[in-house]
Amino acid sequence: MAEYLKRGKPAEERSADNAKVRATVEGILADIEARGDAAVRDLSKKFDGYEPDAFRLSQSQIDAAMSQVSVADMEDIKFAQTQIRNFAQAQRDSMTDVEIETMPGVILGHKNIPVQSVGCYVPGGKFPMVASAHMSVVTAKVAGVPRIVASAPPVDGKPHPAIVAAMALGGADEILCLGGVQAVGAMALGTESIEGVDMLVGPGNAFVAEAKRQLFGRVGIDLFAGPTETCVIADDTVDAEMCATDLLGQAEHGYDSPAVLITNSRTLAEGTVAEIAHLLEILPTAGTARVSWEDYGEVILCADHDEMLAVANDVASEHVQVMTDRDDWFLEHMHSYGALFLGPRTNVANGDKVIGTNHTLPTKKAGRYTGGLWVGKFLKTHSYQKVLTDEAATMVGEYGSRLCMLEGFVGHAEQCNVRVRRYGGLNVPYGEAAPRRE
């Protein structure tokens, strides 16, 4: 049985924290629904100290923000967006419309149709998440979404230039300087000045993730992408410095970012704990990373690779860094995670920022039933059918009539019977099933 050398907060404490978040978000969304723009303005002033004439940026404001981004930074943004766009396009190309003749005269098919309007949330609390604009806006654009609204909170009392640049270059049709629950609430519910959207996407803190959960059904969402999680699966083929660096590299996201080491090496486990203590003395973001590590960090010692695999699938972490003597074996057998990062040359930060895969990924064990954001999340697969001949209408109608009557749906059966009578010339009494042919 796996041995925990370090545990995070007890489940009961995490549950109590979640309950407080739920109640807070519920109140904010109700206020937005009741008071619209007035509520959004009050919330923006309260949480961000920001109260502009309008939350939607004008073209002149967008141009002014972009002019503040250095040429070098702009080139880096463009490079990252090219990688993300190329991979998203490859994914889109893999999704084809289908039309087949399943039997003579019967045509079945499906079409992949873009969601018509999407709200892309870009976090900007402790860190301005420029990369999140690439991940959502660029991918939605590749999918063919006609209206893309992108929103990020103000940073230092104004729109963040690099985030605005990334949104604009990515193809956003509307850019809002608005953060937190008030942003996703306004985009989903609509206000006097902000037209509602059909779907919300993008990561965020616990409050944003909970807002998306509560809004799901009124609008679509991509997935539950809350506070960052990372898991390192490692054996003695790597050292403690590598493991500690990869754990703290994600723990710095926020005060509630789980970081888990799963290993079969006691030496590596103990060495990683010691190295983390050392790095926390020199890491500039240690004030945040230390809290995450103390409250949410875990070190799990397993007997062998099979147990490491079982524990990792149960943890179902958002980011899973695999550094072992059998990385492809984990790729073959892992089934519950957000994204895999295979081998010591690979790292989560590259996936977060530039390599091309999407960084909006499932958290809180949602990897058990969904993958991350990708071009397919913005597409709806709709089926259709055509019956082209009298013979097909009659034959399918006879089966349909009997199967409807089997369930007691007389009205349904009549939809089939009227075709059997009209196109097959058969006398099927009203309210009866079509007879079986000899």
C-alpha positions as CSV (number, residue, x, y, z in Angstrom):
1,M,0.0,0.0,0.0
2,A,1.2,3.5,-0.9
3,E,2.8,5.4,2.0
4,Y,2.2,9.2,2.3
5,L,5.4,10.9,3.4
6,K,3.5,14.2,3.3
7,R,-0.2,15.0,3.1
8,G,-2.1,18.2,2.3
9,K,-5.2,19.6,4.0
10,P,-7.7,17.1,5.2
11,A,-10.7,16.5,2.9
12,E,-13.0,18.0,5.5
13,E,-11.2,21.4,5.5
14,R,-11.2,21.5,1.7
15,S,-14.9,20.7,1.6
16,A,-15.6,23.6,4.0
17,D,-13.5,25.9,1.8
18,N,-15.6,24.9,-1.2
19,A,-18.8,25.5,0.6
20,K,-17.8,29.1,1.3
21,V,-16.9,29.7,-2.3
22,R,-20.2,28.2,-3.5
23,A,-22.2,30.6,-1.3
24,T,-20.2,33.7,-2.3
25,V,-20.5,32.9,-6.0
26,E,-24.3,32.2,-5.7
27,G,-24.8,35.7,-4.2
28,I,-22.7,37.5,-6.9
29,L,-24.5,35.8,-9.8
30,A,-27.9,36.6,-8.3
31,D,-26.9,40.2,-8.0
32,I,-25.7,40.4,-11.6
33,E,-28.9,38.8,-12.9
34,A,-31.0,41.2,-10.9
35,R,-29.1,44.5,-11.5
36,G,-27.1,43.9,-14.6
37,D,-24.5,46.6,-15.4
38,A,-25.0,48.3,-12.0
39,A,-24.0,45.1,-10.2
40,V,-21.0,44.5,-12.5
41,R,-19.8,48.0,-11.9
42,D,-20.1,47.7,-8.2
43,L,-18.3,44.4,-8.2
44,S,-15.5,45.6,-10.4
45,K,-15.0,48.6,-8.1
46,K,-15.1,46.4,-5.0
47,F,-12.7,43.6,-6.2
48,D,-10.5,45.4,-8.7
49,G,-10.8,49.1,-7.8
50,Y,-11.7,49.6,-11.5
51,E,-14.7,51.7,-12.6
52,P,-14.3,52.7,-16.3
53,D,-16.8,54.5,-18.5
54,A,-17.3,51.1,-20.3
55,F,-15.8,47.7,-19.8
56,R,-15.6,46.9,-23.5
57,L,-12.5,48.4,-25.0
58,S,-12.7,50.6,-28.0
59,Q,-10.4,50.1,-31.0
60,S,-8.4,53.1,-30.0
61,Q,-8.0,51.6,-26.5
62,I,-6.9,48.3,-28.0
63,D,-4.4,50.1,-30.3
64,A,-3.0,52.1,-27.4
65,A,-2.5,49.0,-25.2
66,M,-0.8,47.1,-28.0
67,S,1.5,50.0,-28.7
68,Q,2.9,49.5,-25.2
69,V,4.1,45.9,-25.9
70,S,7.7,45.7,-27.0
71,V,8.6,44.3,-30.4
72,A,10.4,41.4,-28.8
73,D,7.4,40.5,-26.6
74,M,5.0,40.8,-29.6
75,E,7.2,38.4,-31.6
76,D,7.1,35.9,-28.7
77,I,3.3,36.1,-28.5
78,K,3.0,35.6,-32.3
79,F,5.4,32.6,-32.1
80,A,3.3,31.0,-29.3
81,Q,0.0,31.6,-31.2
82,T,1.4,30.0,-34.3
83,Q,2.2,26.8,-32.4
84,I,-1.2,26.8,-30.8
85,R,-3.0,27.6,-34.1
86,N,-1.1,24.9,-36.0
87,F,-2.0,22.2,-33.5
88,A,-5.6,23.3,-33.3
89,Q,-5.9,23.3,-37.1
90,A,-4.5,19.7,-37.2
91,Q,-7.2,18.8,-34.6
92,R,-9.9,20.5,-36.6
93,D,-8.8,18.7,-39.8
94,S,-9.2,15.4,-38.0
95,M,-12.9,16.1,-37.5
96,T,-14.9,15.4,-40.6
97,D,-18.5,15.7,-41.5
98,V,-20.1,12.3,-42.2
99,E,-22.8,11.2,-44.7
100,I,-23.5,7.5,-45.6
101,E,-26.2,5.5,-47.2
102,T,-26.9,2.9,-44.4
103,M,-29.4,1.0,-46.6
104,P,-30.9,1.7,-50.0
105,G,-32.6,5.1,-50.0
106,V,-31.6,6.0,-46.4
107,I,-29.0,8.7,-45.8
108,L,-27.6,9.5,-42.4
109,G,-25.0,12.1,-41.6
110,H,-23.6,14.6,-39.1
111,K,-22.2,18.1,-39.4
112,N,-19.8,19.8,-37.1
113,I,-21.1,23.3,-36.4
114,P,-19.3,25.9,-34.4
115,V,-20.9,27.4,-31.2
116,Q,-22.1,30.8,-32.3
117,S,-20.7,32.9,-29.4
118,V,-18.1,32.2,-26.8
119,G,-16.8,34.1,-23.8
120,C,-13.1,33.5,-23.2
121,Y,-12.0,34.3,-19.6
122,V,-8.3,35.1,-19.1
123,P,-7.1,35.2,-15.5
124,G,-5.0,38.1,-14.3
125,G,-5.0,38.0,-10.5
126,K,-1.5,37.3,-9.2
127,F,-0.1,36.9,-12.7
128,P,-1.3,38.2,-16.0
129,M,-2.1,35.0,-17.9
130,V,-1.2,36.1,-21.4
131,A,-1.0,32.5,-22.6
132,S,-4.7,31.9,-21.6
133,A,-5.7,34.3,-24.3
134,H,-3.9,32.2,-26.9
135,M,-5.4,29.0,-25.7
136,S,-9.0,30.0,-25.8
137,V,-9.3,32.8,-28.4
138,V,-7.0,31.2,-31.0
139,T,-8.6,27.8,-30.7
140,A,-12.1,29.2,-30.9
141,K,-11.1,31.1,-34.0
142,V,-9.8,28.0,-35.7
143,A,-13.1,26.2,-34.8
144,G,-14.9,29.0,-36.7
145,V,-16.8,30.6,-33.8
146,P,-18.4,33.8,-35.3
147,R,-18.4,35.9,-32.1
148,I,-15.6,35.6,-29.6
149,V,-15.7,37.8,-26.5
150,A,-12.5,37.9,-24.4
151,S,-12.3,39.2,-20.9
152,A,-9.5,39.8,-18.4
153,P,-9.3,41.8,-15.2
154,P,-7.4,45.1,-15.0
155,V,-3.8,44.9,-13.8
156,D,-2.6,48.0,-11.9
157,G,-5.8,49.7,-12.6
158,K,-5.8,49.4,-16.4
159,P,-6.0,46.8,-19.2
160,H,-2.9,44.7,-19.3
161,P,-1.1,45.5,-22.7
162,A,0.2,42.0,-23.4
163,I,-3.1,40.3,-22.6
164,V,-5.0,42.8,-24.9
165,A,-2.4,42.2,-27.6
166,A,-2.8,38.4,-27.3
167,M,-6.6,38.7,-27.5
168,A,-6.5,41.0,-30.5
169,L,-3.9,39.0,-32.4
170,G,-5.8,35.8,-31.6
171,G,-9.0,37.1,-33.2
172,A,-11.3,38.3,-30.4
173,D,-14.3,40.3,-31.7
174,E,-14.9,42.0,-28.4
175,I,-12.4,42.7,-25.6
176,L,-13.5,43.4,-22.0
177,C,-11.5,44.7,-19.1
178,L,-13.4,42.8,-16.4
179,G,-12.4,40.1,-14.0
180,G,-13.5,37.3,-11.8
181,V,-17.1,36.1,-11.2
182,Q,-18.4,39.5,-12.5
183,A,-16.8,38.8,-15.9
184,V,-18.0,35.3,-16.4
185,G,-21.4,36.2,-14.9
186,A,-21.8,39.2,-17.3
187,M,-20.8,37.2,-20.3
188,A,-23.1,34.3,-19.5
189,L,-26.2,36.2,-18.2
190,G,-25.8,39.3,-20.4
191,T,-26.3,42.9,-19.2
192,E,-27.5,46.1,-20.7
193,S,-24.1,46.7,-22.3
194,I,-22.7,43.2,-22.6
195,E,-24.5,40.7,-24.9
196,G,-24.6,37.2,-23.5
197,V,-22.8,34.3,-25.0
198,D,-23.6,30.7,-25.6
199,M,-20.5,29.2,-24.0
200,L,-17.8,30.0,-21.4
201,V,-14.3,28.8,-21.6
202,G,-11.0,29.4,-19.8
203,P,-9.3,28.7,-16.5
204,G,-9.6,30.8,-13.3
205,N,-9.4,30.7,-9.6
206,A,-11.8,28.7,-7.3
207,F,-14.5,31.5,-7.6
208,V,-14.4,31.6,-11.4
209,A,-14.5,27.8,-11.6
210,E,-17.5,27.7,-9.3
211,A,-19.2,30.4,-11.3
212,K,-18.9,28.3,-14.4
213,R,-20.3,25.3,-12.6
214,Q,-23.3,27.3,-11.4
215,L,-23.9,28.8,-14.9
216,F,-23.6,25.5,-16.7
217,G,-26.9,24.6,-18.3
218,R,-27.8,28.3,-19.0
219,V,-24.6,28.3,-21.1
220,G,-22.2,25.6,-22.1
221,I,-18.8,25.4,-20.5
222,D,-15.5,23.8,-21.6
223,L,-14.7,22.0,-18.4
224,F,-14.0,22.6,-14.7
225,A,-10.7,24.4,-14.9
226,G,-10.0,25.7,-11.4
227,P,-6.7,26.2,-9.4
228,T,-3.7,24.6,-11.1
229,E,-2.7,21.1,-10.1
230,T,0.5,19.2,-10.9
231,C,1.7,15.7,-10.3
232,V,5.2,14.4,-10.8
233,I,5.6,10.6,-11.4
234,A,9.3,9.9,-11.0
235,D,11.7,7.0,-10.3
236,D,15.4,7.1,-9.6
237,T,16.2,8.0,-13.3
238,V,15.9,11.7,-12.3
239,D,17.1,13.7,-9.3
240,A,15.5,15.7,-6.6
241,E,16.3,19.1,-8.1
242,M,14.2,18.3,-11.2
243,C,11.3,17.0,-9.2
244,A,11.3,19.9,-6.8
245,T,11.6,22.5,-9.6
246,D,8.6,21.0,-11.5
247,L,6.5,20.8,-8.3
248,L,7.1,24.4,-7.2
249,G,6.9,25.7,-10.8
250,Q,3.2,25.0,-10.6
251,A,2.6,25.6,-6.9
252,E,3.4,29.3,-7.4
253,H,0.1,29.7,-9.3
254,G,-1.9,30.3,-6.2
255,Y,-2.4,29.5,-2.5
256,D,-4.5,26.4,-3.3
257,S,-2.5,24.7,-6.1
258,P,-2.0,21.0,-5.3
259,A,1.5,19.6,-6.1
260,V,2.0,15.8,-5.7
261,L,5.0,13.6,-6.1
262,I,4.5,9.9,-6.8
263,T,7.6,7.8,-6.7
264,N,9.0,4.3,-5.9
265,S,12.2,5.8,-4.5
266,R,12.4,6.7,-0.9
267,T,15.7,8.5,-1.6
268,L,14.1,10.6,-4.3
269,A,11.1,11.3,-2.1
270,E,13.1,12.5,0.9
271,G,15.6,14.4,-1.3
272,T,12.7,16.2,-3.1
273,V,11.2,17.4,0.2
274,A,14.7,18.7,1.2
275,E,15.2,20.4,-2.2
276,I,11.8,22.1,-2.0
277,A,12.7,23.5,1.4
278,H,16.0,24.9,-0.2
279,L,14.2,26.3,-3.3
280,L,11.6,28.0,-1.1
281,E,14.4,30.1,0.4
282,I,15.4,31.5,-3.0
283,L,12.3,31.4,-5.1
284,P,10.9,34.9,-5.7
285,T,7.3,33.6,-5.6
286,A,7.9,31.5,-2.5
287,G,5.3,33.5,-0.6
288,T,2.6,31.8,-2.7
289,A,4.3,28.5,-3.5
290,R,5.1,27.8,0.2
291,V,1.4,28.0,1.2
292,S,0.4,25.7,-1.7
293,W,3.1,23.2,-0.8
294,E,2.3,23.3,2.9
295,D,-1.5,23.0,2.5
296,Y,-1.8,21.0,-0.7
297,G,1.5,19.3,-1.3
298,E,1.8,15.5,-1.1
299,V,4.6,13.0,-1.4
300,I,3.4,9.4,-2.0
301,L,5.8,6.5,-1.9
302,C,4.8,3.4,-3.9
303,A,6.1,-0.1,-4.0
304,D,6.6,-0.2,-7.8
305,H,5.6,1.3,-11.1
306,D,2.3,-0.5,-11.2
307,E,1.3,1.1,-7.9
308,M,2.5,4.5,-9.1
309,L,0.2,4.1,-12.1
310,A,-2.8,3.2,-10.0
311,V,-2.2,6.1,-7.6
312,A,-1.7,8.6,-10.4
313,N,-4.9,7.5,-12.1
314,D,-6.8,8.0,-8.8
315,V,-5.2,11.4,-8.3
316,A,-6.3,12.4,-11.8
317,S,-4.2,15.5,-11.8
318,E,-4.4,18.4,-14.3
319,H,-0.7,18.3,-15.3
320,V,1.2,15.0,-15.0
321,Q,5.0,15.1,-15.5
322,V,6.3,11.6,-16.1
323,M,10.1,11.0,-15.6
324,T,10.8,7.3,-15.4
325,D,12.5,4.5,-17.2
326,R,9.2,3.6,-19.0
327,D,7.5,6.9,-19.9
328,D,5.7,5.4,-22.9
329,W,4.3,2.7,-20.7
330,F,2.6,5.4,-18.6
331,L,1.4,7.1,-21.8
332,E,-0.2,3.7,-22.8
333,H,-1.8,3.0,-19.4
334,M,-2.7,6.4,-17.9
335,H,-6.4,7.1,-18.3
336,S,-7.3,9.9,-15.9
337,Y,-5.4,13.2,-16.3
338,G,-5.4,16.6,-18.0
339,A,-2.3,16.4,-20.0
340,L,0.9,14.3,-19.9
341,F,4.4,15.7,-20.1
342,L,6.7,12.8,-20.9
343,G,10.4,12.7,-20.1
344,P,12.8,15.1,-18.3
345,R,13.3,17.2,-21.5
346,T,9.6,18.0,-21.4
347,N,8.0,20.3,-18.8
348,V,4.6,21.7,-17.9
349,A,5.7,25.4,-18.4
350,N,6.3,24.7,-22.1
351,G,2.8,23.3,-22.3
352,D,1.4,26.3,-20.4
353,K,2.9,28.9,-22.6
354,V,4.2,27.9,-26.0
355,I,4.6,24.3,-27.3
356,G,1.1,24.1,-28.9
357,T,-1.1,21.9,-26.8
358,N,-3.9,23.7,-24.8
359,H,-3.3,24.6,-21.2
360,T,-6.9,24.8,-20.2
361,L,-7.2,21.4,-18.5
362,P,-9.6,19.5,-16.1
363,T,-9.0,19.9,-12.4
364,K,-10.6,18.3,-9.3
365,K,-10.5,14.8,-10.8
366,A,-12.5,15.9,-13.9
367,G,-9.9,14.2,-16.0
368,R,-11.8,11.0,-15.2
369,Y,-14.5,12.0,-17.7
370,T,-13.2,14.8,-19.9
371,G,-10.1,16.0,-21.6
372,G,-8.9,19.6,-21.9
373,L,-9.9,22.4,-24.0
374,W,-9.4,21.8,-27.7
375,V,-10.9,22.8,-31.0
376,G,-13.6,20.2,-30.7
377,K,-15.0,21.8,-27.6
378,F,-16.2,24.7,-29.7
379,L,-18.0,22.4,-32.2
380,K,-21.4,20.8,-31.9
381,T,-21.9,17.5,-33.8
382,H,-25.4,17.5,-35.2
383,S,-27.0,14.5,-37.0
384,Y,-29.5,14.5,-39.8
385,Q,-31.3,11.9,-41.9
386,K,-33.0,11.7,-45.3
387,V,-35.2,9.0,-46.7
388,L,-35.2,9.2,-50.5
389,T,-37.4,6.4,-51.8
390,D,-40.9,5.1,-51.2
391,E,-39.5,1.6,-50.6
392,A,-37.2,2.9,-47.8
393,A,-39.9,5.0,-46.2
394,T,-42.2,2.0,-46.1
395,M,-39.7,-0.5,-44.8
396,V,-38.3,1.7,-42.1
397,G,-41.8,2.9,-41.2
398,E,-43.1,-0.6,-40.6
399,Y,-40.3,-1.3,-38.1
400,G,-40.7,2.1,-36.5
401,S,-44.5,1.6,-36.2
402,R,-44.1,-1.7,-34.3
403,L,-41.3,-0.4,-32.1
404,C,-43.3,2.7,-31.1
405,M,-46.3,0.5,-30.2
406,L,-44.1,-1.7,-28.2
407,E,-43.4,1.3,-26.0
408,G,-47.0,2.4,-26.0
409,F,-46.4,5.6,-28.1
410,V,-49.4,5.5,-30.4
411,G,-48.8,9.0,-31.7
412,H,-45.3,8.1,-32.6
413,A,-46.5,5.0,-34.4
414,E,-48.9,7.1,-36.5
415,Q,-45.9,9.2,-37.7
416,C,-44.6,6.0,-39.1
417,N,-48.0,4.6,-40.3
418,V,-48.9,7.6,-42.3
419,R,-45.8,7.1,-44.4
420,V,-46.4,3.4,-44.7
421,R,-49.9,4.1,-46.0
422,R,-48.9,7.0,-48.2
423,Y,-45.7,5.6,-49.7
424,G,-46.3,1.9,-49.4
425,G,-50.0,1.8,-50.2
426,L,-50.6,-0.5,-47.2
427,N,-53.7,-0.4,-45.1
428,V,-52.6,0.0,-41.5
429,P,-55.6,0.9,-39.2
430,Y,-55.2,4.0,-37.1
431,G,-53.7,3.3,-33.7
432,E,-52.4,-0.1,-34.7
433,A,-48.9,-1.4,-35.4
434,A,-47.9,-2.1,-39.0
435,P,-48.1,-5.9,-39.6
436,R,-44.9,-7.9,-40.0
437,R,-44.4,-9.1,-43.5
438,E,-44.3,-12.8,-44.1
